[in-house]
């Protein structure tokens, strides 16, 4: 046991050293690129997301349920700005983390304004939250890829691939919880890598704070954050029993804190909880055919990167309410034998082969690829039985997928010679394809809105 622990510690030391050497290996005169590049990417991402979000809001895209892939931005914008809505157990503190600070800001800087003006100001400020989170996610992603061992050019391109993926473009541009979850998961990777050999109360405090944030946004985020916390402990030389005990204690602290904040936030919101029946809410998203859902999950992986087409189907809610748009945008569920699904299977197989090649080579990136495989598998299992529109949850596995793509280039030396042109081609393809798809979505909404107004 002692020999195993010592070898693990030496492996951890080598991993941390490899990461530090890679960062320090950049020419002295160009180290500033490690800060400037992610800032530029993040700033561009923020500008794009905010612009698209305002565009979708201008055509009333956030006024009704299920317009975008089953998302509910109409309720989330209320939660972020006013603290109402989204008060079920899956998003325990989404209304409180943001609405309470926004209320304080508006009371200070909007003093003397009418109540309606203050409400509008809170909504405008709330519109900044998700684009800012998506931008921060881009910054953190670059830092993760560099520490995994990618060269600066490759890390930049892989970061851009994540930024122009359809999942990031869509969910980074609407008031919803998904981009916030993506940020929490990305920060967990960064925290594990950046402080791989650092221990102490301050580091444990960072993990607890991240766990409270992630689980408060979406309760299932406790799983990827807890997994990466355990990896961080294990890489630091802790024994398996101590790692499991640390995860259990940390999860308990996070849950207690999350639901204490929820109770306090509800009290401050003057009882505006709007808590639905949890059992009814959960059961309403159970899928009728989990076997087929499991077999077609690989197509959701492809859709998260670059779908070739988005369908506008009839919105049943509009039929009942005659409100909002009469259609909903959706990813058509393909046959298990369809080209899209088979492409997804091929991507998964290739990434798994690369990850296990890293394991055989004892590469420092292998543990993070292993964690990514576990996160992907957990989402595959969960969203085979819960959540009809699988693409809706793509932010929960999108960054772990990018980590596995990084592992692909780290595993095969021949690919390292081609990683820049291959990644550049992927960025161009995803960027052009997703721009065309997004233009089609906006065009459909603009046309229907213009016809409904003129009619």
C-alpha positions in Angstrom: 0.0 0.0 0.0 2.8 2.4 0.8 4.6 1.6 -2.5 1.3 2.3 -4.3 0.9 5.6 -2.5 4.5 6.6 -3.2 4.2 5.8 -6.9 0.9 7.8 -7.0 2.6 10.7 -5.4 5.5 10.6 -7.8 3.1 10.4 -10.7 1.2 13.4 -9.3 4.5 15.3 -9.0 5.3 14.4 -12.6 1.9 15.6 -13.7 2.1 18.9 -11.9 5.7 19.3 -13.1 4.6 18.6 -16.7 1.9 21.2 -16.5 4.2 23.8 -15.0 6.9 23.0 -17.5 4.5 23.4 -20.4 3.4 26.8 -19.2 6.9 27.9 -18.4 8.1 26.3 -21.7 6.6 29.2 -23.6 9.2 31.7 -24.8 9.8 34.3 -22.1 8.7 37.1 -24.4 5.4 35.4 -25.3 4.2 34.4 -21.9 1.7 37.2 -22.0 -0.1 35.2 -24.6 -1.3 32.8 -21.9 -3.3 35.7 -20.5 -4.1 37.8 -23.5 -5.4 35.0 -25.8 -8.1 33.7 -23.4 -9.1 37.3 -22.6 -9.6 38.1 -26.3 -11.5 34.9 -26.9 -13.7 35.6 -23.8 -14.4 39.2 -24.8 -15.4 38.1 -28.3 -17.6 35.4 -26.9 -19.3 37.8 -24.5 -20.0 40.3 -27.3 -21.5 37.6 -29.6 -23.6 36.0 -26.9 -25.0 39.3 -25.7 -25.8 40.4 -29.2 -27.6 37.1 -30.0 -29.4 37.2 -26.7 -30.8 40.7 -27.3 -31.7 39.6 -30.9 -33.7 36.6 -29.6 -35.3 38.7 -27.0 -36.3 41.4 -29.5 -38.2 38.8 -31.5 -39.9 37.6 -28.3 -38.0 34.3 -28.2 -38.0 34.3 -24.3 -41.7 34.8 -23.8 -43.0 31.2 -23.8 -42.1 27.7 -22.8 -40.3 25.2 -25.1 -39.5 27.6 -28.0 -35.9 26.5 -27.9 -35.3 22.7 -27.5 -37.5 22.5 -24.4 -35.8 25.4 -22.6 -37.7 27.7 -20.3 -36.0 31.1 -20.6 -39.3 32.8 -19.8 -39.2 31.5 -16.3 -35.4 31.7 -15.8 -35.3 35.4 -16.7 -37.9 35.9 -13.9 -35.8 33.8 -11.5 -32.6 35.8 -12.3 -34.2 39.2 -12.1 -37.0 38.9 -9.6 -36.4 35.6 -7.7 -39.6 34.0 -8.8 -40.0 30.8 -10.8 -37.6 27.9 -11.1 -38.2 27.0 -7.5 -37.9 23.2 -7.7 -35.3 20.9 -6.3 -33.3 20.6 -9.5 -32.4 24.3 -9.5 -32.6 25.1 -5.8 -30.8 28.5 -5.7 -30.9 29.7 -9.3 -33.4 32.5 -8.3 -31.4 33.5 -5.2 -27.8 33.6 -6.3 -28.5 36.4 -8.8 -31.9 38.1 -8.0 -30.9 39.2 -4.5 -27.7 40.9 -5.6 -29.5 42.5 -8.5 -32.2 43.8 -6.2 -29.5 45.4 -4.0 -27.8 47.0 -7.0 -31.0 48.4 -8.4 -32.1 49.8 -5.0 -28.8 51.7 -4.7 -28.4 52.9 -8.3 -32.1 53.0 -9.2 -33.3 54.9 -6.2 -36.1 57.2 -7.0 -37.2 55.3 -10.1 -40.7 53.9 -10.4 -41.2 50.2 -9.6 -41.8 49.4 -13.3 -38.5 51.1 -14.2 -36.6 49.2 -11.5 -38.1 45.9 -12.7 -37.0 46.6 -16.2 -33.5 47.6 -15.0 -33.2 44.3 -13.1 -34.2 42.4 -16.2 -31.6 44.2 -18.3 -28.9 43.4 -15.8 -30.0 39.8 -15.6 -29.6 39.5 -19.4 -25.8 40.0 -18.8 -25.4 37.0 -16.5 -25.4 34.1 -19.0 -23.2 35.7 -21.7 -20.7 36.6 -19.0 -20.7 33.0 -17.7 -20.2 31.7 -21.2 -17.3 34.1 -21.6 -15.7 33.1 -18.3 -16.1 29.5 -19.4 -14.0 30.2 -22.5 -11.3 31.8 -20.4 -11.2 28.8 -18.0 -11.3 26.3 -20.9 -8.1 27.7 -22.4 -6.3 27.5 -19.1 -7.4 23.9 -18.7 -6.2 22.8 -22.2 -2.8 24.5 -21.6 -2.3 22.7 -18.3 -3.3 19.4 -19.9 -0.4 19.7 -22.2 -1.7 21.3 -25.4 0.5 23.8 -27.2 -0.8 27.4 -27.1 -2.0 27.4 -30.7 -3.9 24.1 -30.2 -5.3 25.2 -26.9 -6.6 28.4 -28.6 -8.2 26.5 -31.4 -9.8 23.9 -29.1 -11.2 26.7 -27.0 -12.6 28.3 -30.1 -14.2 25.0 -31.1 -16.0 25.0 -27.8 -17.0 28.6 -28.2 -18.5 28.0 -31.7 -20.1 24.7 -30.9 -23.9 24.8 -31.2 -24.4 24.0 -27.6 -22.3 27.0 -26.4 -23.7 29.4 -29.0 -27.3 28.5 -28.2 -27.2 28.2 -24.4 -24.7 30.9 -23.9 -27.2 33.3 -25.5 -30.3 32.8 -23.5 -31.3 33.2 -19.8 -31.1 29.6 -18.8 -29.2 27.5 -16.2 -27.2 25.4 -18.7 -24.3 27.7 -19.5 -23.9 28.4 -15.7 -23.6 24.6 -15.2 -21.0 24.5 -18.0 -19.0 27.1 -16.2 -19.1 25.3 -12.9 -17.9 22.0 -14.5 -15.1 23.8 -16.4 -14.0 25.6 -13.2 -13.8 22.2 -11.4 -11.3 20.9 -14.0 -9.3 24.1 -13.7 -9.3 24.0 -9.9 -8.1 20.3 -9.9 -5.3 21.1 -12.4 -4.2 24.4 -11.2 -3.8 23.4 -7.5 -2.9 19.7 -8.1 -0.2 19.7 -5.5 -1.6 22.4 -3.2 -3.4 21.4 0.0 -4.9 23.3 2.9 -8.1 24.8 4.2 -8.1 27.5 1.5 -8.2 24.9 -1.3 -10.9 22.9 0.4 -12.9 26.1 0.9 -12.7 26.8 -2.9 -14.1 23.3 -3.6 -16.9 23.8 -1.2 -17.7 27.2 -2.7 -17.7 25.8 -6.2 -19.9 22.8 -5.1 -22.4 25.2 -3.5 -22.5 27.3 -6.7 -22.7 24.3 -9.1 -25.3 22.4 -7.1 -27.3 25.5 -6.4 -27.6 26.1 -10.1 -28.4 22.4 -10.9 -28.4 19.8 -8.2 -26.8 17.1 -10.4 -23.6 19.3 -10.7 -22.6 17.8 -7.4 -21.6 14.7 -9.3 -19.0 16.1 -11.7 -17.7 18.6 -9.1 -17.5 15.8 -6.5 -15.8 13.5 -8.9 -13.1 16.1 -9.8 -12.6 16.9 -6.1 -12.0 13.3 -5.5 -9.5 13.2 -8.4 -7.8 16.2 -6.9 -7.5 14.5 -3.5 -6.3 11.2 -5.1 -3.7 13.0 -7.2 -2.4 14.6 -4.0 -1.6 11.2 -2.6 -4.7 10.5 -0.4 -5.8 6.9 -0.1 -9.0 5.7 -1.6 -10.9 5.5 1.7 -9.9 9.1 2.6 -10.9 10.2 -0.9 -14.4 8.7 -0.6 -14.8 10.0 3.0 -13.8 13.5 1.7 -16.3 13.3 -1.1 -19.1 12.2 1.2 -18.3 14.9 3.8 -18.0 17.6 1.1 -21.3 16.6 -0.5 -23.0 16.7 2.8 -21.7 20.2 3.5 -22.7 21.4 0.1 -26.2 20.0 0.4 -26.8 21.6 3.8 -25.5 24.9 2.6 -27.5 24.8 -0.7 -30.8 24.1 1.0 -30.1 26.6 3.8 -29.5 29.3 1.2 -32.7 28.2 -0.5 -34.7 28.5 2.7 -33.2 31.9 3.5 -33.7 33.1 0.0 -37.4 32.1 0.0 -37.9 33.9 3.2 -36.3 37.1 1.9 -38.4 36.8 -1.2 -41.5 37.2 1.0 -42.7 33.7 0.4 -42.7 33.9 -3.4 -41.5 30.3 -3.7 -43.9 28.9 -6.2 -42.6 25.4 -5.3 -44.3 22.8 -7.6 -44.9 19.1 -6.6 -41.4 17.6 -6.9 -42.6 14.1 -7.7 -44.9 15.4 -10.4 -42.2 17.6 -11.9 -39.7 14.7 -12.0 -42.1 12.1 -13.4 -43.2 14.5 -16.2 -39.7 14.3 -17.8 -39.4 10.5 -17.7 -39.1 9.2 -21.3 -41.4 6.5 -22.6 -38.7 4.6 -24.6 -35.4 4.7 -22.6 -33.9 2.0 -24.8 -34.2 4.0 -28.0 -33.1 7.2 -26.1 -29.9 5.4 -25.0 -29.1 4.2 -28.5 -29.6 7.6 -30.0 -27.6 9.6 -27.4 -24.5 9.7 -29.7 -26.5 11.9 -32.0 -26.9 14.4 -29.1 -23.1 14.6 -28.9 -23.0 15.5 -32.6 -25.8 18.1 -32.2 -23.9 19.7 -29.4 -21.0 20.3 -31.7 -22.6 21.1 -35.1 -26.1 19.9 -36.1 -26.7 20.0 -39.8 -30.4 21.0 -39.3 -32.8 22.1 -36.7 -36.5 21.4 -37.1 -39.4 23.8 -36.3 -42.3 21.6 -35.1 -45.7 22.5 -33.8 -45.6 23.8 -30.2 -48.4 22.1 -28.3 -48.3 24.8 -25.7 -49.3 27.4 -28.3 -52.2 25.2 -29.5 -53.5 25.3 -25.9 -52.7 28.9 -25.1 -52.4 30.7 -28.4 -49.4 32.6 -27.0 -45.9 33.0 -28.2 -44.7 31.1 -31.2 -46.8 28.3 -32.8 -43.7 26.2 -33.2 -40.7 24.9 -31.2 -37.2 24.4 -32.4 -36.0 20.8 -31.8 -33.4 18.3 -32.8 -35.2 15.5 -34.7 -34.4 12.2 -33.0 -32.8 10.0 -35.6 -32.9 6.3 -36.0 -30.1 4.4 -34.2 -28.7 3.4 -37.6 -28.8 7.0 -39.0 -25.6 8.7 -40.3 -25.6 11.2 -37.5 -26.0 8.6 -34.8 -23.3 6.4 -36.3 -21.0 9.5 -36.5 -21.6 10.1 -32.8 -20.7 6.4 -32.0 -17.5 6.8 -34.1 -16.5 9.9 -32.2 -17.1 8.2 -28.8 -15.1 5.1 -29.8 -12.2 7.2 -31.2 -12.0 9.3 -28.0 -12.2 6.3 -25.8 -9.3 4.6 -27.7 -7.2 7.8 -27.3 -8.0 8.0 -23.6 -6.9 4.4 -23.0 -3.8 5.0 -25.0 -3.0 7.8 -22.6 -3.5 5.3 -19.7 -1.0 2.8 -21.2 1.5 5.7 -21.6 0.8 6.9 -18.0 0.2 10.3 -19.4 -0.6 13.0 -16.8 -3.8 13.9 -18.8 -5.2 10.3 -18.4 -7.0 10.9 -15.0 -8.8 13.9 -16.4 -9.8 11.9 -19.5 -11.1 9.2 -17.1 -13.1 11.7 -15.2 -14.5 13.0 -18.5 -15.5 9.5 -19.5 -17.3 9.0 -16.2 -19.2 12.3 -16.6 -20.2 11.5 -20.1 -21.4 8.0 -19.0 -23.4 9.5 -16.1 -25.1 11.9 -18.5 -25.7 9.1 -21.0 -27.4 7.0 -18.4 -29.4 9.9 -16.9 -30.7 11.3 -20.1 -31.6 8.0 -21.5 -34.5 7.9 -18.9 -35.0 11.6 -18.1 -35.4 14.5 -20.4 -36.9 14.0 -23.8 -34.8 16.6 -25.7 -31.3 15.3 -25.0 -29.5 18.3 -26.6 -31.1 20.5 -24.0 -28.6 19.1 -21.4 -25.5 19.1 -23.7 -23.7 21.7 -21.5 -23.5 19.1 -18.8 -21.1 17.0 -20.9 -19.8 19.5 -23.5 -16.6 20.5 -21.8 -15.7 16.9 -20.6 -16.1 16.0 -24.3 -13.6 18.7 -25.3 -11.2 17.4 -22.7 -11.4 14.0 -24.4 -10.8 15.7 -27.7 -7.6 17.2 -26.2 -6.7 13.7 -25.1 -7.0 12.6 -28.7 -4.2 14.9 -29.8 -2.1 14.1 -26.7 -2.4 10.4 -27.3 -1.2 10.1 -30.9 2.1 11.7 -31.7 1.3 11.7 -35.5 -1.8 13.7 -34.8 0.2 16.3 -32.9 1.8 17.3 -36.2 -1.7 17.8 -37.7 -3.5 19.1 -34.6 -3.4 22.8 -35.7 -4.8 22.3 -39.2 -7.3 19.7 -38.0 -8.6 21.9 -35.2 -8.7 24.9 -37.5 -10.8 23.0 -40.0 -13.1 21.9 -37.2 -13.5 25.4 -36.0 -14.3 26.7 -39.5 -16.8 23.9 -40.1 -18.6 24.3 -36.8 -18.5 28.1 -37.0 -19.9 28.2 -40.6 -22.5 25.4 -40.1 -23.8 26.8 -36.8 -24.0 30.3 -38.1 -26.2 29.1 -41.0 -28.4 27.1 -38.5 -28.7 30.1 -36.2 -29.5 32.5 -39.1 -32.3 30.0 -40.1 -33.7 30.0 -36.6 -33.7 33.8 -36.3 -35.1 34.1 -39.8 -38.1 31.9 -39.0 -38.9 33.9 -35.9 -38.6 37.2 -37.7 -40.8 36.1 -40.5 -43.6 34.7 -38.2 -43.4 37.8 -36.0 -43.7 40.1 -39.1 -46.6 38.2 -40.5 -48.4 38.1 -37.1 -48.1 41.8 -36.7 -49.2 42.7 -40.2 -52.0 40.2 -39.9 
